[in-house]
Amino acid sequence: MDGVTLRITEVEAYLGEVDPGSHAFRGPGKRNAVMYGPAGRLYTYFTYGMHVCANVVCSPPGVASAVLLRAGEVVDGIDIARMRRTTSRTDADLARGPARLCVALGITLDDGGADLAGPRIRLEPPTEPSPYETGPRTGVSGPGGTDEYPWRFWIPGDPTVSPYKASVPKRRY
């Protein structure tokens, strides 16, 4: 998109209303409406009051599921990605983590609902499958972030994969 191409190296899957880690766990709403639309659309959301994250909608209309794009390797347009991510110390950091990935690609909230076969944003399958590992999702609180949901997938040993972070329970006083 806008001259930047990534090889996706890490994702997390979210299965709608049966998944306590999913934005659709409590049903449809304004924020997650795109998740209930057709597959192949981009679901974007704002997190921590400052970051945009992007997901690929994966189910037929009416069924919410999505895959969070967690990390990638910039394979084309590295100068553009560097210009967008001026705080990255290495090229491996340009799209390591879901918010950084969106900045490197130039994805904004306005891209929510975009067709991933469209002219601005395009998702293409790899020419060959990669080996991968799986484990609990990173930073997801409650049961959705446990071994019960090993729905984080990454290419082992790839330097662009974000570090695993277990969710830290909030202390209530």
N, C-alpha and C positions, 0 to 999 in steps of 0.2 A: 504494500500500500504506500502510495506517495514515494515510490522508489526504494522501499525497504522490504526485503524478503527475509523471513525467518524459517529455520528448521525447528519445529516444536520439539522440545526435549523433555517437557514435564507437563502433566495435566492432572486434574482431579475431577472425578465424576460425582454428580449430584442427582438423586432419583426422586424428585418431586415430593409428594405428600407423604411418602413412607420413610423419608430420610430426614432425621432430625437436624442434619447439617445443611439442608437445602433451604433456599429462600422461599420455596414453594411448600414447605412443610405444613404451614397453617392455611394453605389454600391460595387461590388466586387473589391478586390485588393489583393496584396501579404499578407498583415497583416491579413486580415479577410477571406482568402480563405477557411479555415477549416469550417467556418460558413455555407458555401454553399455546403458542402459535406453531407455525410449521417448522419442521427441522431445517437446518441449514441457515438459520438466522443468527445474528449476533445479539446476545443479551449482555448489556453493559449496566454497571451500577457503580455508585459512589460509596466508598468505604473509608472509615476513620476520618471523615470530614475533609479529606484532601486527595484521595486516590481514586482513579477509575480502574475497574477490572473488567475483563471481557470473557464471555463464555460462548460456546457453540451449542445452540439448541439441537437436541438429538431425537426427540420423539414426535409422533404425529400430532396434529392440532388437538388440543384438549387434554393432553397428557404432558405434564411438566418434567423435563429432565434437561440437564445441560452439563457440559464439560468446561471447567475453568481452564483457561490457557495460563499456566503458571510460569513457564520459562521457555526460552528459545535461543538459538544461536543465529546471529545476524550473518546471512550468507551473501547478501547483496544490499548495497546502499549503506554501507557501514559509515560513510562520512555524514550522511543524513542522521543516522541513529546517534552518532557521537555528538552532533550538533544539538539534538533534542535532549540527550542524557549527559549533560556537561559534568555532572558529578561522578560519573562512572570512572573508576581508576583503571579498569582493564576492559577489553572488548568482551570478555566473558560476562562482565557485570551489566552490559547494556540492556539485556532483556531477562535478567535473572530475577524472577519474582513477578507476580501478576501485574502490579502497578508499573514497574519498570518496563515490562513488555509492552503495555499500552502506550507509554510515553515514547518508546523507541519506534513503535509503528505509527504513532500519531492518532491513536484511537481515542475518541472522546465520548461523552454521554450521548452526543448527537448521533453517534453511529449505532445506537441501540436499534435493533430491528433490521439492520442492513442485511441484505441477501449476500451470503458468503460466496456466491457464484457471480457476483456483480463486478462492475468495472473498478470500483474503488478498493474494495476489500475482497480478496479471493483466497479460499482455502482449497488446497490441492492435496490429494493423498501422496505419500512418499512413493518413489519408484520401487523401493525394496523395504520390507519390514525391518525394524530395528529390534535388538534384544531389549527387554525392559524388566524392571522390578516393580513391585507393588508393596504398598504399606498404608498405614493410616494417613488420613489427610492432615496437612500441617496447619496449625493454628486454629483448628475447629474445636469449639468447646462442647462439652457434654458428650453423650454417647456417640454422636456423629463423628467425633474425632478419635475414636478408639479403634482397636484392632477388629472390632465388629464391622467396621466399614473400611476395608483396606483398598480404598478407591483412589489412591494417589498412584500414578504411574510415571516412571521416569527412566531415562536411559542411564544405566549404571556407569559411573566414572566420568560422566560428561561434566566439564567444568561450568557449564551454564545452568545446571540444575540448582535450584535454590536449596538452602539448608533446611533440614526438617526442624520444626519448632513445635513442641507439644503445647497445647493450650494450657495456660496458667489459670486455674480457677480464681475468680474474684473473691477477695476476703470481704465478708460482711461484718460490720461492727455493730 
